[in-house]
Each structure stands twice: as structure tokens, then as C-alpha cells.
């Protein structure tokens, strides 16, 4: 395997394992054996080890001395902590993005929201709605030039999304999420920074509350 192929495979393995952890295909606490991961996902041992090392850095995987790799466990306390941190990062990214966003940013946001609304109206698959939901929230903050802020936000988003999937699998929600998105979108298009941040913080908080409730049920 040449270096370029290894890098590509390692990146693909990282993204694949990360998503499998987020959606619960790799369950909390599961031991991650290289042989089993090779059989399940089709990557070679070297790219998988590289991917696991990166996931340790993102705190999605833990390594126990002489016992191997494990998917990070979950807890109500952790999701509450993640929710608080996500609100801080998301609010800062929104403030920066809305103050800098140009016509191209606005066009991207309009397209992302329209795509999400179509999926929600048609009640397409949860996976498709989740992908479009992510694209919408990413579009909102896409005008910020801070790579550090976006990278940290991306990591926390993935951890928080993991709990969202978990809560969805454990119970039903009475939220009107499309209405929440509509309100956030309207505030962002109006460049109302304070209202966009307030509505987004509430949106994240409701997700956190639902996850805690589902875990304690």
C-alpha cells in the first residue's frame, strides 16, 4: 500500500467508524477488535489502527491498558456537559458567521434550509433528515473563518449527535423540530444575531433534555 492510498483509507476508516459510533452501530462500551472491524467494514488493519488513534483523540474511543479499544460509554452527566459546551461553541460560531456572511453564504443557507424542509415535510428516512439537518446547521456557521472553532464544533457536534440518536432509539419525542428550524432560519436570514443564538441554544438544550430523559426512562 503506497502512502497516498494509506492516507485515503485511514481517512475513510476514521469517518466510517466515527459515524458508526454516532448512530449506534458500534454501541457504547463495545470492544473494538481489529479482526471484527475488518470483517464488518472492509478496511485493512493499518488504516483501522490509525482511525482508532484519531478517535481516541476525539474521545469517541478509549484505550484500556492491555485490554484494547472500546467505544466510549455514555451518561446523563456527559450529555448535559456536552450540551453546555455545544451551546458555547455554536453561539460563538453563529455570531461570527452572521456578521461576516455574504450573498454566497446566504444562498448556501437558503438551499440547505429548503433541502431540510423538504425532507421533514416528506418524512423521509431518519438518516436523510439527519444529513440535511447537519448541512443546515453547518451552513449557518460556514462564514466564520476560524478553522479551530469549526473543528472543535465538529467534534462536539458528533458527540452530541450520538446522544440524539440514542434518545431517538429509546423513546419518542413530542418536539416540533421543523418549527424550531424554521424559527432559527428566519432569525438568521434577518441577521438577528441575538435571536439566532437564543433559538439555537434552546434547540440544543431540548435535544439534551430529551437525551437525559430517555436515558433515565
KEKE-3310 file (N, C-alpha, C; in steps of 0.2 Angstrom, whole numbers, plus 5000, padded with zeros to 4 digits):
npx = (5004:5004:5009:4999:4987:4986:4984:4972:4963:4964:4958:4945:4942:4942:4931:4921:4920:4918:4905:4898:4899:4892:4879:4876:4879:4890:4890:4889:4903:4907:4919:4932:4938:4951:4951:4937:4932:4938:4931:4918:4919:4928:4940:4958:4970:4980:4975:4964:4969:4975:4964:4957:4966:4965:4951:4952:4959:4948:4940:4930:4933:4940:4956:4961:4973:4982:4970:4964:4954:4939:4922:4917:4909:4892:4883:4871:4876:4887:4881:4874:4884:4891:4880:4880:4893:4892:4883:4890:4900:4893:4886:4896:4901:4890:4888:4900:4899:4886:4889:4898:4893:4891:4883:4884:4885:4872:4865:4869:4864:4850:4848:4851:4842:4830:4831:4832:4819:4811:4814:4809:4796:4792:4794:4805:4818:4826:4840:4842:4836:4844:4856:4853:4849:4861:4869:4861:4864:4878:4879:4874:4884:4895:4902:4911:4929:4937:4946:4949:4939:4928:4933:4933:4919:4914:4918:4912:4899:4897:4898:4887:4877:4877:4871:4859:4854:4854:4844:4833:4832:4828:4816:4801:4799:4791:4793:4792:4802:4804:4797:4806:4818:4813:4811:4824:4830:4823:4827:4841:4842:4837:4847:4848:4857:4857:4844:4845:4855:4849:4838:4844:4852:4841:4836:4847:4847:4835:4837:4847:4840:4830:4838:4843:4832:4827:4838:4836:4824)
npy = (4994:5011:5027:5037:5030:5024:5035:5039:5028:5027:5039:5037:5026:5031:5041:5032:5024:5033:5038:5026:5025:5036:5034:5023:5010:5004:5001:5009:5006:4994:4982:4985:4976:4973:4963:4960:4972:4974:4964:4968:4981:4981:4987:4988:4982:4992:5005:5005:5005:5017:5025:5022:5028:5041:5043:5041:5052:5061:5057:5048:5035:5024:5018:5004:4999:4985:4979:4983:4992:5002:5007:5023:5025:5030:5043:5052:5063:5067:5070:5082:5090:5090:5097:5110:5114:5113:5123:5135:5134:5134:5146:5156:5153:5156:5170:5175:5170:5176:5189:5190:5184:5183:5186:5174:5165:5167:5162:5148:5145:5147:5137:5125:5125:5124:5111:5104:5106:5101:5087:5085:5088:5078:5067:5059:5046:5044:5045:5052:5064:5068:5070:5081:5090:5092:5098:5110:5116:5117:5126:5138:5142:5143:5154:5159:5161:5154:5140:5132:5134:5129:5116:5111:5113:5104:5091:5091:5092:5080:5071:5075:5073:5059:5056:5061:5052:5040:5044:5045:5031:5026:5032:5042:5058:5073:5085:5099:5099:5104:5117:5123:5123:5132:5144:5147:5148:5159:5170:5170:5173:5186:5192:5193:5192:5190:5184:5172:5165:5163:5155:5144:5140:5135:5125:5116:5113:5107:5095:5090:5088:5079:5068:5065:5062:5051:5042:5040:5034)
npz = (5000:4995:5001:4999:4996:5009:5017:5012:5014:5028:5032:5027:5034:5047:5046:5044:5055:5065:5061:5063:5077:5081:5076:5083:5078:5082:5097:5113:5125:5118:5114:5103:5091:5080:5070:5070:5066:5053:5046:5047:5041:5031:5030:5030:5042:5046:5042:5051:5063:5063:5062:5074:5083:5080:5084:5098:5101:5099:5109:5107:5107:5119:5126:5135:5146:5141:5137:5126:5113:5116:5113:5118:5134:5139:5147:5158:5164:5156:5143:5147:5150:5137:5130:5136:5132:5118:5115:5119:5109:5097:5098:5098:5085:5077:5079:5074:5061:5056:5056:5046:5035:5017:5001:4995:5006:5011:5001:5001:5014:5012:5002:5010:5020:5013:5008:5019:5024:5014:5016:5029:5028:5019:5027:5026:5027:5043:5042:5031:5034:5045:5039:5031:5041:5048:5037:5036:5049:5048:5037:5043:5051:5042:5037:5046:5048:5056:5058:5069:5078:5070:5069:5083:5086:5077:5082:5095:5090:5084:5095:5103:5094:5094:5106:5103:5093:5101:5111:5102:5099:5111:5114:5111:5103:5107:5102:5091:5079:5065:5066:5075:5068:5057:5064:5068:5056:5050:5059:5057:5043:5044:5050:5063:5076:5090:5092:5084:5090:5103:5100:5094:5105:5113:5105:5105:5119:5121:5114:5122:5134:5130:5128:5140:5147:5140:5143:5157:5158)
capx = (5000:5008:5007:4993:4982:4985:4981:4965:4960:4964:4953:4939:4941:4940:4924:4916:4920:4915:4898:4895:4898:4887:4872:4875:4880:4896:4887:4893:4906:4909:4926:4934:4944:4953:4948:4930:4931:4940:4926:4912:4919:4932:4947:4964:4972:4984:4970:4959:4973:4976:4957:4956:4970:4961:4945:4954:4960:4942:4937:4925:4935:4945:4960:4962:4979:4982:4963:4962:4950:4932:4918:4916:4902:4888:4880:4867:4880:4891:4877:4872:4891:4891:4875:4883:4899:4890:4879:4895:4904:4888:4884:4902:4902:4885:4889:4905:4896:4881:4892:4903:4890:4889:4877:4885:4883:4865:4862:4870:4859:4843:4847:4852:4836:4825:4833:4830:4812:4808:4815:4805:4789:4790:4796:4810:4822:4829:4847:4842:4834:4849:4861:4851:4850:4868:4870:4858:4867:4884:4878:4873:4891:4900:4905:4917:4935:4941:4946:4950:4932:4924:4935:4930:4912:4913:4919:4906:4893:4897:4897:4880:4873:4877:4866:4852:4852:4852:4837:4828:4831:4825:4809:4798:4799:4785:4795:4791:4808:4803:4796:4812:4822:4810:4812:4831:4832:4820:4831:4847:4841:4836:4854:4847:4862:4854:4838:4848:4859:4844:4834:4849:4853:4836:4836:4852:4845:4829:4840:4850:4834:4827:4843:4844:4825:4827:4842:4833:4817)
capy = (5000:5017:5032:5041:5025:5023:5041:5039:5023:5029:5044:5034:5022:5036:5044:5027:5021:5039:5038:5020:5026:5041:5031:5017:5003:5002:5003:5011:5000:4988:4981:4986:4971:4974:4957:4961:4979:4972:4960:4972:4987:4980:4991:4984:4983:4998:5011:5004:5007:5024:5028:5022:5033:5048:5043:5042:5060:5064:5055:5044:5028:5024:5013:5002:4996:4978:4976:4985:4998:5002:5013:5027:5024:5036:5045:5058:5069:5069:5074:5088:5094:5091:5102:5116:5116:5114:5130:5140:5134:5136:5153:5160:5152:5160:5177:5177:5169:5180:5196:5190:5181:5187:5184:5167:5162:5167:5157:5142:5144:5146:5130:5120:5125:5121:5104:5101:5107:5095:5080:5085:5088:5072:5062:5054:5042:5047:5046:5058:5070:5069:5073:5088:5094:5093:5103:5116:5119:5119:5132:5143:5144:5142:5161:5160:5159:5151:5133:5130:5135:5124:5109:5110:5112:5097:5086:5092:5091:5072:5068:5077:5069:5052:5056:5062:5045:5036:5046:5043:5024:5024:5034:5046:5065:5077:5092:5101:5101:5108:5123:5126:5125:5137:5150:5148:5151:5166:5174:5170:5177:5193:5194:5194:5188:5188:5179:5166:5162:5161:5150:5138:5137:5132:5120:5111:5112:5102:5089:5087:5086:5073:5063:5064:5059:5044:5038:5039:5031)
capz = (5000:4995:5006:4997:4997:5016:5020:5010:5018:5035:5032:5026:5040:5053:5045:5044:5062:5069:5060:5066:5084:5082:5075:5087:5075:5087:5103:5119:5128:5114:5112:5096:5089:5073:5066:5069:5062:5046:5043:5047:5037:5025:5029:5032:5049:5047:5042:5056:5069:5063:5063:5081:5087:5080:5088:5105:5102:5099:5115:5105:5109:5124:5126:5141:5146:5140:5136:5119:5112:5117:5112:5124:5137:5139:5154:5158:5166:5150:5138:5149:5149:5130:5128:5138:5128:5111:5115:5119:5103:5092:5098:5095:5078:5074:5080:5069:5054:5054:5055:5040:5029:5011:4997:4994:5012:5012:4996:5004:5019:5009:4999:5015:5024:5009:5007:5026:5025:5010:5020:5035:5025:5016:5032:5023:5031:5048:5040:5026:5038:5049:5035:5029:5047:5049:5032:5038:5055:5046:5033:5047:5054:5037:5036:5051:5045:5061:5057:5076:5080:5067:5071:5089:5085:5073:5087:5100:5087:5083:5102:5104:5089:5096:5111:5099:5090:5107:5113:5097:5099:5117:5116:5106:5105:5106:5099:5084:5077:5060:5068:5078:5062:5054:5068:5068:5049:5049:5063:5053:5037:5046:5053:5070:5079:5097:5092:5081:5096:5108:5097:5093:5111:5115:5101:5108:5126:5120:5112:5128:5139:5128:5129:5148:5149:5138:5147:5164:5157)
cpx = (5004:5005:5000:4987:4981:4982:4973:4961:4959:4959:4946:4937:4939:4933:4919:4915:4916:4908:4895:4894:4893:4880:4871:4876:4886:4893:4892:4896:4908:4916:4927:4940:4945:4950:4941:4928:4933:4934:4920:4913:4924:4938:4952:4966:4975:4979:4966:4963:4974:4969:4956:4960:4967:4955:4947:4956:4954:4937:4930:4926:4940:4950:4962:4968:4978:4975:4961:4958:4943:4929:4917:4909:4898:4885:4876:4871:4884:4887:4875:4879:4892:4887:4878:4889:4897:4887:4885:4899:4899:4887:4890:4902:4896:4886:4894:4902:4891:4884:4896:4899:4889:4883:4878:4884:4876:4862:4863:4865:4852:4842:4847:4845:4830:4825:4830:4822:4808:4808:4810:4798:4787:4791:4800:4814:4825:4836:4847:4841:4840:4855:4860:4851:4857:4871:4867:4862:4875:4884:4877:4880:4896:4904:4911:4923:4939:4940:4946:4942:4928:4926:4932:4923:4910:4913:4914:4900:4892:4895:4889:4875:4872:4872:4859:4850:4850:4845:4832:4826:4827:4818:4807:4798:4793:4787:4793:4797:4808:4802:4802:4817:4820:4812:4820:4833:4829:4825:4838:4847:4840:4842:4853:4851:4859:4849:4841:4851:4854:4840:4838:4851:4848:4835:4841:4850:4839:4832:4843:4845:4831:4831:4843:4837:4825:4832:4840:4827:4818)
cpy = (5006:5022:5035:5036:5024:5029:5041:5034:5024:5034:5041:5029:5026:5038:5038:5024:5027:5039:5032:5021:5031:5038:5025:5010:5000:5005:5005:5005:4994:4988:4981:4982:4972:4969:4958:4967:4977:4968:4964:4978:4987:4984:4986:4986:4990:5004:5011:5007:5015:5028:5028:5026:5040:5048:5043:5049:5064:5062:5051:5036:5029:5018:5011:4998:4988:4975:4979:4991:4997:5008:5017:5026:5031:5037:5051:5064:5071:5072:5081:5093:5095:5097:5109:5119:5117:5121:5135:5140:5137:5143:5157:5159:5156:5167:5179:5176:5174:5187:5196:5188:5186:5184:5176:5163:5161:5162:5150:5140:5143:5139:5124:5119:5122:5114:5101:5101:5102:5089:5080:5084:5081:5066:5057:5050:5046:5049:5052:5064:5073:5073:5080:5092:5096:5099:5110:5120:5121:5125:5138:5146:5145:5149:5162:5157:5155:5143:5129:5129:5129:5117:5107:5109:5106:5091:5086:5090:5083:5069:5069:5073:5062:5051:5057:5055:5040:5038:5044:5035:5022:5027:5039:5053:5069:5084:5093:5104:5105:5115:5127:5128:5131:5144:5152:5151:5158:5171:5175:5174:5184:5196:5196:5190:5185:5183:5172:5162:5159:5155:5143:5135:5133:5125:5114:5109:5106:5096:5086:5085:5080:5067:5060:5060:5052:5039:5036:5035:5023)
cpz = (5000:5000:5005:4998:5005:5019:5018:5013:5025:5036:5032:5032:5046:5052:5046:5051:5066:5068:5063:5074:5085:5081:5079:5084:5079:5093:5109:5123:5124:5113:5105:5094:5082:5068:5064:5064:5054:5043:5042:5042:5031:5024:5032:5039:5051:5047:5048:5063:5069:5065:5071:5085:5086:5084:5096:5106:5102:5105:5113:5107:5115:5124:5133:5141:5146:5138:5129:5119:5113:5115:5118:5127:5137:5146:5153:5159:5160:5145:5140:5148:5141:5127:5130:5133:5120:5110:5115:5112:5097:5092:5096:5088:5074:5074:5074:5062:5051:5052:5049:5034:5023:5007:4996:5000:5013:5007:4998:5009:5017:5006:5004:5019:5019:5008:5013:5026:5021:5013:5025:5033:5023:5021:5029:5028:5037:5046:5035:5030:5042:5045:5033:5035:5048:5044:5034:5044:5053:5041:5037:5050:5049:5035:5040:5048:5050:5061:5064:5079:5077:5068:5078:5089:5082:5078:5092:5096:5086:5090:5104:5100:5091:5101:5108:5096:5096:5110:5109:5098:5105:5118:5110:5108:5103:5103:5092:5081:5070:5061:5071:5073:5058:5057:5067:5061:5048:5053:5059:5047:5038:5049:5060:5074:5086:5097:5089:5087:5101:5106:5096:5100:5114:5112:5103:5115:5125:5118:5118:5133:5137:5129:5136:5150:5147:5141:5154:5164:5159)
residu = (UNK:UNK:UNK:UNK:UNK:UNK:UNK:UNK:UNK:UNK:UNK:UNK:UNK:UNK:UNK:UNK:UNK:UNK:UNK:UNK:UNK:UNK:UNK:UNK:UNK:UNK:UNK:UNK:UNK:UNK:UNK:UNK:UNK:UNK:UNK:UNK:UNK:UNK:UNK:UNK:UNK:UNK:UNK:UNK:UNK:UNK:UNK:UNK:UNK:UNK:UNK:UNK:UNK:UNK:UNK:UNK:UNK:UNK:UNK:UNK:UNK:UNK:UNK:UNK:UNK:UNK:UNK:UNK:UNK:UNK:UNK:UNK:UNK:UNK:UNK:UNK:UNK:UNK:UNK:UNK:UNK:UNK:UNK:UNK:UNK:UNK:UNK:UNK:UNK:UNK:UNK:UNK:UNK:UNK:UNK:UNK:UNK:UNK:UNK:UNK:UNK:UNK:UNK:UNK:UNK:UNK:UNK:UNK:UNK:UNK:UNK:UNK:UNK:UNK:UNK:UNK:UNK:UNK:UNK:UNK:UNK:UNK:UNK:UNK:UNK:UNK:UNK:UNK:UNK:UNK:UNK:UNK:UNK:UNK:UNK:UNK:UNK:UNK:UNK:UNK:UNK:UNK:UNK:UNK:UNK:UNK:UNK:UNK:UNK:UNK:UNK:UNK:UNK:UNK:UNK:UNK:UNK:UNK:UNK:UNK:UNK:UNK:UNK:UNK:UNK:UNK:UNK:UNK:UNK:UNK:UNK:UNK:UNK:UNK:UNK:UNK:UNK:UNK:UNK:UNK:UNK:UNK:UNK:UNK:UNK:UNK:UNK:UNK:UNK:UNK:UNK:UNK:UNK:UNK:UNK:UNK:UNK:UNK:UNK:UNK:UNK:UNK:UNK:UNK:UNK:UNK:UNK:UNK:UNK:UNK:UNK:UNK:UNK:UNK:UNK:UNK:UNK)
# end
